């Protein structure tokens, strides 16, 4: 038990300190970019007071926009949690795409293609969602499976080409992202996908029977997709730690040459990994369409596939860590909008914060030096860095 607590403490210490440093630097940037603060630079005490107030108001707005806003709870306490529900809605597809990238890390692969896989998942779910008329439970299941299937094939192409030809998965996934992005633009101009009476690229809305159930009534967008995302995280944990194929994934990620010598089929592991990664990202696209968007459009993926890389890195490629990292990024996205509207702090500050967090996560030696942390022993270091392959 003591070793377990120690390992948990070690696993959250570095992300926690990276988070603290990122928000500290972001706070300095907010203060220095505030004209009212800079006007008082001649008086150190007034300057510090004004800077503290500026940063405090910005972070208060960030909290109110992402967790709880008491101004919304005048008639009902639950309504104050509207920002938190929006955070969960934003985080749900991020969890699934983040798991897609994290699982690839565990097998020694870098899945940059979550964006394209997400798009194909959204396409499959959208088509089944508006084209067929099925009972509610079956319709949701069929649409999700269709999205996962298309995305698994899209991811499997990368795995097959890498396994058979040695092509680098980073180059392959980047190119396939471009193909997926332009493919959806073309697809939304076809008679099958273009909504009747519209000339802008948007598909018909999915049927009511294909929409994920809302969890808090019509006034809130939070839907059952969060449970699907958490179940997927549990599945990835089970796959990696409790199954033979998961052991093979981790063995190839740790040392592919040694795994091959031990009799593990590396080409099979690479292909299977990329197919499962594709299915996870595709499920993210399906949940996004069936849960909150309800209609396929050219920008359905936004930057979710690319944000997934940051989420997986921040979560140390661990399923639980990926869930918390996705919730953090969801909070930053939703809260950043209120921070901008209430305090005038640019939304770009949120992007700066995200970048700083990842920068410090990627530079553990620097963080340990700043906080005078002891270096991990060999076994703990191997555990914490296992996602690097």
C-alpha positions as CSV (number, residue, x, y, z in Angstrom):
1,X,0.0,0.0,0.0
2,X,2.8,2.4,0.9
3,X,4.5,1.7,-2.5
4,X,1.2,2.3,-4.3
5,X,0.7,5.6,-2.6
6,X,4.3,6.6,-3.3
7,X,3.8,5.7,-7.0
8,X,0.6,7.7,-7.2
9,X,2.3,10.7,-5.5
10,X,5.2,10.5,-8.0
11,X,2.8,10.3,-11.0
12,X,0.8,13.4,-10.0
13,X,3.7,15.5,-8.6
14,X,5.2,16.5,-12.0
15,X,1.9,17.3,-13.7
16,X,0.8,19.2,-10.6
17,X,3.9,21.3,-10.4
18,X,3.8,21.9,-14.2
19,X,0.2,23.1,-13.8
20,X,1.3,25.5,-11.0
21,X,4.2,26.9,-13.0
22,X,2.1,27.4,-16.1
23,X,-0.6,29.3,-14.2
24,X,2.0,31.4,-12.4
25,X,3.7,32.4,-15.6
26,X,0.3,33.0,-17.3
27,X,-0.7,35.2,-14.3
28,X,2.4,37.3,-14.8
29,X,1.5,37.7,-18.5
30,X,-2.1,38.7,-17.6
31,X,-0.8,41.3,-15.2
32,X,1.8,42.8,-17.6
33,X,-0.7,42.9,-20.4
34,X,-3.2,44.9,-18.3
35,X,-2.9,48.6,-19.1
36,X,-4.4,49.6,-15.7
37,X,-1.7,47.6,-13.9
38,X,1.1,49.0,-16.0
39,X,0.0,52.5,-15.3
40,X,0.8,52.0,-11.6
41,X,4.2,50.6,-12.2
42,X,5.7,53.7,-10.6
43,X,4.3,52.7,-7.2
44,X,5.4,49.2,-6.3
45,X,2.7,48.5,-3.7
46,X,-0.1,49.8,-5.9
47,X,1.4,47.9,-8.8
48,X,1.3,44.6,-6.9
49,X,-2.2,45.2,-5.6
50,X,-3.5,46.0,-9.1
51,X,-1.6,43.0,-10.6
52,X,-3.1,40.7,-7.9
53,X,-6.6,42.0,-8.6
54,X,-6.2,41.7,-12.3
55,X,-4.9,38.1,-12.1
56,X,-7.5,37.2,-9.4
57,X,-10.4,38.5,-11.5
58,X,-9.2,36.6,-14.5
59,X,-8.9,33.3,-12.7
60,X,-12.2,33.9,-10.9
61,X,-13.9,34.4,-14.3
62,X,-12.1,31.2,-15.5
63,X,-13.5,29.3,-12.6
64,X,-17.0,30.7,-13.0
65,X,-16.9,29.9,-16.7
66,X,-15.8,26.3,-16.2
67,X,-17.0,25.0,-12.8
68,X,-19.7,27.0,-11.0
69,X,-21.3,30.4,-11.5
70,X,-23.4,31.5,-8.5
71,X,-25.0,34.2,-10.7
72,X,-26.8,31.5,-12.6
73,X,-28.1,29.9,-9.5
74,X,-30.7,32.5,-8.4
75,X,-33.7,30.3,-8.9
76,X,-32.0,26.8,-8.8
77,X,-28.8,25.7,-7.2
78,X,-28.2,23.2,-10.0
79,X,-28.2,25.9,-12.7
80,X,-25.0,27.3,-11.2
81,X,-23.3,24.1,-12.5
82,X,-24.1,24.9,-16.1
83,X,-20.4,25.8,-16.8
84,X,-19.3,22.5,-15.2
85,X,-21.7,20.6,-17.4
86,X,-20.3,22.5,-20.5
87,X,-16.8,21.5,-19.3
88,X,-17.8,17.9,-19.3
89,X,-19.4,18.2,-22.8
90,X,-16.1,19.7,-24.1
91,X,-14.0,17.1,-22.3
92,X,-16.0,14.0,-23.4
93,X,-14.6,13.7,-27.0
94,X,-11.2,14.8,-25.7
95,X,-11.1,11.8,-23.4
96,X,-11.7,9.5,-26.3
97,X,-9.2,11.0,-28.7
98,X,-6.7,11.4,-25.8
99,X,-7.0,7.7,-25.1
100,X,-6.4,7.0,-28.8
101,X,-3.1,8.9,-28.7
102,X,-2.2,7.4,-25.2
103,X,-2.7,3.8,-26.3
104,X,-0.4,4.4,-29.3
105,X,2.3,5.8,-27.0
106,X,2.2,2.7,-24.9
107,X,3.0,0.7,-28.1
108,X,5.8,3.0,-29.1
109,X,3.8,4.8,-31.7
110,X,2.9,8.4,-32.2
111,X,-0.6,8.7,-33.4
112,X,-0.9,12.2,-34.9
113,X,-3.9,10.9,-36.9
114,X,-6.6,11.2,-34.2
115,X,-8.0,14.2,-36.1
116,X,-8.7,12.3,-39.3
117,X,-9.9,9.2,-37.3
118,X,-12.3,11.5,-35.4
119,X,-13.6,12.9,-38.7
120,X,-14.4,9.4,-40.1
121,X,-16.0,8.4,-36.8
122,X,-18.3,11.5,-37.1
123,X,-19.1,10.7,-40.7
124,X,-20.1,7.1,-40.0
125,X,-22.2,8.1,-37.0
126,X,-23.9,10.9,-38.9
127,X,-24.8,8.8,-41.9
128,X,-26.4,6.0,-39.8
129,X,-28.0,8.7,-37.5
130,X,-29.9,10.5,-40.3
131,X,-30.3,7.8,-42.9
132,X,-31.8,5.0,-40.9
133,X,-34.9,4.8,-38.7
134,X,-34.2,2.4,-35.8
135,X,-35.3,2.0,-32.2
136,X,-33.6,4.4,-29.9
137,X,-31.1,2.0,-28.2
138,X,-30.2,0.1,-31.4
139,X,-29.9,3.3,-33.4
140,X,-27.4,4.9,-31.0
141,X,-25.4,1.6,-30.9
142,X,-25.4,1.2,-34.7
143,X,-24.3,4.8,-35.3
144,X,-21.5,4.5,-32.8
145,X,-20.3,1.2,-34.2
146,X,-20.4,2.6,-37.7
147,X,-18.2,5.5,-36.7
148,X,-15.8,3.2,-34.8
149,X,-15.6,0.8,-37.8
150,X,-14.7,3.5,-40.3
151,X,-12.2,5.1,-38.0
152,X,-10.6,1.7,-37.2
153,X,-10.1,1.1,-40.9
154,X,-8.6,4.6,-41.3
155,X,-6.2,4.0,-38.4
156,X,-5.5,0.4,-39.6
157,X,-4.2,1.8,-42.9
158,X,-1.4,3.5,-41.0
159,X,-0.6,0.4,-39.0
160,X,-0.6,-1.9,-42.0
161,X,1.7,0.4,-44.0
162,X,4.1,0.9,-41.1
163,X,4.2,-2.8,-40.4
164,X,4.6,-3.9,-44.0
165,X,6.7,-1.1,-45.5
166,X,8.3,0.6,-42.5
167,X,6.7,3.9,-43.4
168,X,6.8,6.3,-40.4
169,X,3.4,6.6,-38.7
170,X,3.9,10.4,-38.1
171,X,4.2,11.1,-41.8
172,X,1.3,8.8,-42.6
173,X,-1.1,10.1,-40.1
174,X,-0.3,13.8,-41.0
175,X,-1.0,13.1,-44.6
176,X,-4.2,11.1,-43.8
177,X,-5.4,14.0,-41.7
178,X,-5.2,16.2,-44.8
179,X,-7.1,13.6,-46.8
180,X,-9.8,13.3,-44.2
181,X,-10.2,17.1,-43.9
182,X,-10.7,17.5,-47.6
183,X,-12.7,14.4,-48.0
184,X,-15.4,15.7,-45.6
185,X,-15.5,19.0,-47.5
186,X,-16.3,17.0,-50.7
187,X,-18.7,14.6,-48.9
188,X,-20.8,17.4,-47.6
189,X,-21.4,18.7,-51.1
190,X,-22.8,15.4,-52.3
191,X,-26.6,14.7,-52.4
192,X,-26.3,12.0,-49.8
193,X,-24.9,14.3,-47.1
194,X,-25.9,17.8,-48.0
195,X,-29.0,18.9,-46.1
196,X,-32.0,19.5,-48.4
197,X,-32.5,23.2,-49.0
198,X,-29.0,24.2,-47.9
199,X,-26.0,25.2,-49.9
200,X,-23.6,25.5,-47.0
201,X,-21.8,22.2,-46.2
202,X,-23.9,20.7,-43.4
203,X,-25.5,17.3,-43.2
204,X,-29.1,16.6,-42.0
205,X,-29.5,16.3,-38.3
206,X,-29.4,12.8,-36.8
207,X,-32.8,11.4,-35.8
208,X,-34.0,11.8,-32.2
209,X,-33.6,8.0,-31.7
210,X,-29.9,8.3,-32.5
211,X,-29.2,11.1,-30.0
212,X,-27.5,10.3,-26.7
213,X,-29.8,11.0,-23.7
214,X,-29.4,14.2,-21.9
215,X,-28.5,13.8,-18.2
216,X,-29.8,17.1,-16.7
217,X,-32.8,18.1,-18.7
218,X,-33.3,20.1,-21.8
219,X,-31.6,23.2,-20.4
220,X,-28.2,21.5,-20.2
221,X,-26.2,19.9,-23.0
222,X,-24.5,17.3,-20.8
223,X,-25.2,13.8,-22.2
224,X,-24.6,10.1,-21.7
225,X,-21.4,10.3,-23.8
226,X,-19.4,11.0,-20.6
227,X,-20.2,7.5,-19.4
228,X,-19.1,6.1,-22.7
229,X,-15.8,8.0,-22.4
230,X,-15.2,6.8,-18.9
231,X,-16.0,3.2,-19.9
232,X,-13.5,3.5,-22.8
233,X,-10.9,4.7,-20.3
234,X,-11.6,1.6,-18.1
235,X,-11.4,-0.6,-21.2
236,X,-8.0,0.8,-22.1
237,X,-6.7,0.2,-18.6
238,X,-8.0,-3.3,-18.6
239,X,-6.6,-4.0,-22.1
240,X,-3.1,-2.8,-21.1
241,X,-2.9,-4.3,-17.6
242,X,-5.1,-7.4,-17.6
243,X,-4.8,-9.0,-21.1
244,X,-2.1,-10.8,-23.0
245,X,-2.4,-8.5,-26.0
246,X,-2.0,-5.5,-23.8
247,X,1.2,-7.0,-22.5
248,X,2.4,-7.4,-26.1
249,X,1.5,-3.8,-26.8
250,X,3.6,-2.6,-23.8
251,X,6.4,-5.0,-24.7
252,X,6.7,-3.7,-28.2
253,X,6.5,-0.1,-26.9
254,X,9.3,-0.8,-24.4
255,X,11.6,-2.5,-26.9
256,X,10.3,-3.8,-30.2
257,X,13.5,-5.7,-31.0
258,X,13.4,-7.6,-27.7
259,X,9.7,-8.3,-28.2
260,X,10.4,-9.7,-31.7
261,X,13.1,-11.9,-30.2
262,X,10.6,-13.1,-27.6
263,X,8.2,-14.3,-30.3
264,X,5.8,-11.4,-30.4
265,X,4.5,-10.4,-33.9
266,X,5.5,-6.8,-34.1
267,X,3.6,-6.1,-37.4
268,X,0.4,-7.5,-35.8
269,X,0.8,-5.4,-32.7
270,X,1.4,-2.2,-34.8
271,X,-1.6,-2.9,-37.0
272,X,-3.9,-3.9,-34.1
273,X,-2.8,-0.9,-32.0
274,X,-3.6,1.6,-34.8
275,X,-6.9,0.0,-35.5
276,X,-7.9,0.2,-31.8
277,X,-6.6,3.8,-31.6
278,X,-8.7,4.6,-34.7
279,X,-11.8,3.1,-33.1
280,X,-11.3,5.1,-30.0
281,X,-10.9,8.4,-31.9
282,X,-13.8,7.4,-34.1
283,X,-15.9,6.8,-31.0
284,X,-15.0,10.3,-30.0
285,X,-16.3,11.7,-33.3
286,X,-19.5,9.6,-33.0
287,X,-20.2,10.8,-29.4
288,X,-19.6,14.4,-30.5
289,X,-22.1,14.1,-33.3
290,X,-24.7,12.1,-31.4
291,X,-24.3,13.9,-28.1
292,X,-23.9,17.6,-28.7
293,X,-23.6,18.6,-32.4
294,X,-26.4,16.4,-33.9
295,X,-25.3,17.4,-37.5
296,X,-22.1,16.8,-39.4
297,X,-20.3,19.9,-40.7
298,X,-16.9,20.7,-42.2
299,X,-15.5,21.9,-38.8
300,X,-17.0,19.1,-36.7
301,X,-13.5,18.0,-35.4
302,X,-12.3,21.5,-34.7
303,X,-8.9,21.0,-33.1
304,X,-10.0,18.1,-30.9
305,X,-7.7,15.6,-32.7
306,X,-4.6,17.8,-32.2
307,X,-5.6,18.7,-28.6
308,X,-5.7,15.0,-27.9
309,X,-1.9,14.8,-28.3
310,X,-1.5,17.4,-25.6
311,X,-4.0,15.7,-23.4
312,X,-2.2,12.3,-23.7
313,X,1.1,13.9,-22.9
314,X,-0.3,15.7,-19.9
315,X,-1.9,12.5,-18.7
316,X,1.4,10.6,-19.0
317,X,-0.3,8.3,-21.4
318,X,-2.2,6.7,-18.5
319,X,-6.0,6.2,-18.9
320,X,-6.9,7.9,-15.6
321,X,-4.4,10.7,-16.2
322,X,-5.9,11.2,-19.7
323,X,-9.4,11.6,-18.2
324,X,-8.2,14.3,-15.8
325,X,-6.1,16.1,-18.4
326,X,-9.1,16.2,-20.8
327,X,-11.3,17.7,-18.0
328,X,-8.6,20.3,-17.4
329,X,-8.5,21.2,-21.0
330,X,-12.3,21.2,-21.2
331,X,-12.3,23.7,-18.2
332,X,-9.7,25.9,-19.9
333,X,-11.7,26.0,-23.1
334,X,-15.1,26.8,-21.6
335,X,-13.8,29.1,-18.8
336,X,-11.5,30.9,-21.3
337,X,-14.5,32.4,-23.1
338,X,-16.0,33.9,-19.9
339,X,-12.5,35.1,-18.9
340,X,-12.3,37.0,-22.2
341,X,-15.8,38.4,-22.0
342,X,-15.7,39.5,-18.3
343,X,-12.1,40.7,-18.0
344,X,-11.0,41.4,-21.5
345,X,-8.1,38.8,-21.2
346,X,-7.6,37.3,-24.7
347,X,-8.7,33.8,-25.3
348,X,-5.2,33.2,-26.6
349,X,-4.0,33.2,-23.0
350,X,-5.7,29.8,-22.6
351,X,-3.5,28.5,-25.5
352,X,-0.5,29.9,-23.8
353,X,-1.4,28.1,-20.6
354,X,-1.8,24.8,-22.4
355,X,1.5,25.2,-24.2
356,X,3.3,26.0,-20.9
357,X,1.8,23.0,-19.2
358,X,3.0,20.7,-22.0
359,X,6.4,22.4,-22.1
360,X,7.0,21.7,-18.4
361,X,5.7,18.2,-18.7
362,X,8.1,17.6,-21.5
363,X,11.0,19.0,-19.4
364,X,10.9,17.0,-16.2
365,X,14.6,17.7,-15.4
366,X,13.9,21.5,-15.4
367,X,10.9,21.1,-13.1
368,X,12.8,18.9,-10.7
369,X,15.6,21.5,-10.7
370,X,13.3,24.4,-9.9
371,X,11.6,22.6,-7.0
372,X,14.7,20.6,-5.9
373,X,13.0,17.3,-6.3
374,X,14.9,14.1,-6.0
375,X,15.5,12.0,-9.1
376,X,13.2,9.0,-9.4
377,X,14.9,5.6,-8.9
378,X,15.3,3.4,-12.0
379,X,12.1,1.4,-11.6
380,X,10.0,4.4,-10.9
381,X,11.5,6.3,-13.8
382,X,10.8,3.4,-16.1
383,X,7.2,3.4,-14.9
384,X,6.7,7.1,-15.4
385,X,8.5,7.2,-18.7
386,X,7.1,4.0,-20.1
387,X,4.8,5.9,-22.5
388,X,7.9,7.1,-24.4
389,X,8.6,3.6,-25.5
